[in-house]
Amino acid sequence: MAMEATTIRFAPEERAWIQSYADFCGKTFSDVVREAALERVEDAADLQAYEEALREDDGVRYTMEEVMRMCEQAQ
């Protein structure tokens, strides 16, 4: 996958802290920042999907036995 360069500004102590973590993990500075940003976006998308599912929830719940019976009937 082709990568594009992006500039992100950090205070020197922030950059040093991230670099120390990257060194500890055996990763590059870019990998650590990229992974952190993508995780944050994924978490936000997951939360949005969860909140949407809650809004659409009709309150119906099934026991494990009921689910197993439904699966058997579907076969």
N, C-alpha and C positions, 0 to 999 in steps of 0.2 A: 504494500500500500504506500502510495506516495505521501510524503509528509510536507507540510508547509511550516515555515518558521513564523513564530509569533513572539512579540516582545511583551514580557510581563515584568513589571518593576517590583523589586523587593528591597526593603531596608537591608543594609549589610548584615545585621544580626539575624534577620529572617532567612536570608540566603544561606548564611553559614549554618544555621540550624537545619535547614532542609538538606544542604550538602552533607552534613554529618550523618543524617538519617540515611541518605542515599548511599553513602560510603559503607555504613553499617550493614545495609541490606544488599550490597553488591550491585546496586542499580545506578543508572545515571541520574543526574539532577532532573533532566527532561522527563525521564520515565516516571519518577516520583511525582512530579507536578502534574503530568498528563493523567496518571492513574488516579490521583486525588480528585482532579477536576471531573473526570468521567464518573467516578464513584458518586460524587455529589449530584451530578445530573441524573444518574440512574436512580439514586435514592429519592430524588424529587419526583421522578416519573413514577416510581413505585408507590409513593405516597399519594400522588394524584389518582392512580388507578385504584388504590385501596379506598380512598374517599368516594370515588365514583361508584365503586361496588357497594359501599355502605348506603349510598343514596338510593341505589336500585334494589337493595335487600328487601325481600318480602317477608322475612321473619320465619320462613318455613325451615325446619330442621329435621334431619333424619338420623336415626340411630344407625350404628354399624350393621346391625342385623337387617334393618330395612334396606340399606344400600346393597347388602349382599343378595337379598331376595330380589331386588330390582334388577341386579346384574344377571342373576340366574334366569329371570323371566325374559330378559332381552335376548338371550342366546337361543 
